[in-house]
Amino acid sequence: MRVYQVSGGFWMSVFFVSASMAHGWTQAVAPLNIGHEELTRLSVAIASGNYGTIPEGQVANDSENALILGNFAMDFPYGSGGGLDRFDKVHRADFIAAGEVLISPQADANSAAMIRDMTLSMYETLVGSLTTGFAFFGGDGVPTWQEDPLNQPLHFLRVPGMTTKTSCETAREKIKTIVMLGTMFRTIVFDAPTGNAYEQQLIRLFRDIQQFHIGAALHTVQDSFSGAHTKRANNGTGAITNLCIYKDDNPAQGVCVHEALDSQDRIWIDGSSTVLRPEAHAAVAAGAVFLSKMATLRTKADTRMGEISTHMEQMLQSVTPANLAAVTAAATAYGETEMEKVREMARNSIDELTFLSCGSL
């Protein structure tokens, strides 16, 4: 989905495709329900894992849902109104206000200012990690975010100069990386206390950052079913048979092209707002399977983190002045080894999703 920004920083209530920015389940003129948001809403409705309910017709610039914002950020991450900016607006004021509970009634002005600075620094470090993450698994947006060759796998598109299979495998690796990063944020607060307002906001922030990553990965899953991005068997619903290249005037033989304005990116049949195209139906079903898989991963990661935490506590209970260095080193090594296993568990969960297989290429 792509939108125009109008003067004054407001977004148009009716969304139009920009010819230079059409890139992923777009609509020529969107009615109430819009591309990626609608696919996400429908997937959430049938997925397991307590993702809540997304209202019909919700668009990213009106949403506080981290799944929606992460999904939107894959198309439009930066700038005013982008996914990262919107996520910041949802969380900043609440987080900073909650930090006031850390200030003792007896604190002087300097101490209070120091605590407020620490709260702000904590927030900006955590939210800044989202921007860092996008730079990590994406490109630098040259000449634009949509046209950057390094970003094509984020939309399940062919990378210029890569074979079809390598492009497909690269897209799958991007999904794995995004899921792994999100899981790491989840593990930080898997058993965190929920006492005061600051602790509650901290947990909310960590868990929404995780959901933001899941929404971003879901975007790539959804794009893998768009006829403008890939070709699949069985009327666009089966195995991947080809990956398209974005805006190429002279494609190699047999390579499909994602045009700047591509009708295959619409989710509705004949411009309606009630009947999904077959490949959009498949995207909804795949999205639900993906979200359910992520919920299972979340539970497994929480369980494993509990086991790791218990074992490390037991190791540290044996500490004496004489063995402090040795036990600390052993506990650190154990923790690093086990966390790597959690990261691999997150990455390997994507291998179980057959609809993302590159085996037919």
Buried (B, 14 or more C-beta within 10 A) or exposed (E): BBBEBEEEEEBEEEBBBBEEBBBBBBBBEBBEBBBBBBBBBBBBEEBEBEBEEBEEBBBBBBBEBBBBBBBBBBBBBBEEBBBBBBBBBBBBEBBBEBBEBBBEEEEEEEEBEEBBEEBBEBBEEBBEBBBEBBEEBBBEBEEEBBBBBBBBBBBBBBBEEBEBBBBBBBBBBBBBBBBBBBBBBBBBBBEEEEEEBBBBBBBBBBBBBBBBBBBBBBBBBBBBBBBBBBBBEEEBBBBBBBBBBBBBEEBEEEBBBBBBBBEBBBBBEEEEBEEBBBBBBBBBBBBBBBBBBBBBBBEBBBEBBEEBBEBBEEBEEEBEEEEEEEBEEBBEEBBEEBBEEBBEBBBEBBEEBEBBEBEEB
